């Protein structure tokens, strides 16, 4: 997720991502997103889908697939 965020121009911050997800009805805190990025929390399937949509990347890219 971090790689996808930093690949955006301009870079999507965790605050930006939190706001994008809230608009879609998914309420994940900045802290929760950070834990997902650092492997301290597993993202549920519906969360991964919404995160991918918010970052405008294919779901597979969040798993390291291109």
C-alpha positions in Angstrom: 0.0 0.0 0.0 2.8 2.4 0.8 4.4 1.8 -2.6 1.1 2.6 -4.3 0.6 5.7 -2.2 4.1 7.0 -3.0 3.8 6.2 -6.7 0.9 8.8 -7.0 1.7 12.3 -8.1 1.3 14.1 -5.8 2.0 11.5 -3.1 -1.1 10.3 -1.2 -0.6 10.7 2.5 -2.3 8.6 5.1 -4.6 11.5 5.9 -5.5 11.8 2.2 -6.2 8.1 2.0 -8.3 8.2 5.2 -10.4 11.0 3.7 -10.9 9.1 0.4 -12.0 6.0 2.2 -14.4 8.0 4.5 -16.1 9.4 1.4 -16.7 5.8 0.3 -18.1 4.9 3.7 -15.1 3.0 5.0 -13.8 4.5 8.3 -10.2 3.4 8.9 -8.0 5.7 11.0 -4.6 6.9 10.0 -3.2 4.6 12.7 -5.1 1.6 11.3 -3.8 2.3 7.8 -0.3 2.6 9.2 -0.6 -0.8 10.9 -1.8 -2.4 7.7 1.2 -1.0 5.8 3.6 -2.2 8.5 2.1 -5.7 8.7 0.8 -5.2 12.2 -2.8 -5.6 11.0 -4.4 -7.7 8.3 -6.7 -5.8 5.9 -10.0 -7.5 5.3 -11.0 -8.3 1.7 -13.6 -5.4 1.5 -11.0 -3.0 2.9 -8.4 -4.0 0.3 -10.9 -3.5 -2.4 -11.8 0.0 -1.2 -8.2 1.0 -0.6 -7.3 -0.1 -4.2 -10.2 2.0 -5.5 -9.2 5.0 -3.5 -5.6 4.7 -4.8 -6.9 4.0 -8.3 -4.7 0.8 -8.6 -5.6 -2.8 -9.3 -6.2 -4.9 -6.2 -3.3 -7.1 -7.2 -0.9 -4.2 -7.0 -1.5 -4.0 -3.3 -0.2 -7.6 -3.1 2.9 -6.9 -5.1 1.5 -8.0 -8.5 1.9 -5.7 -11.5 
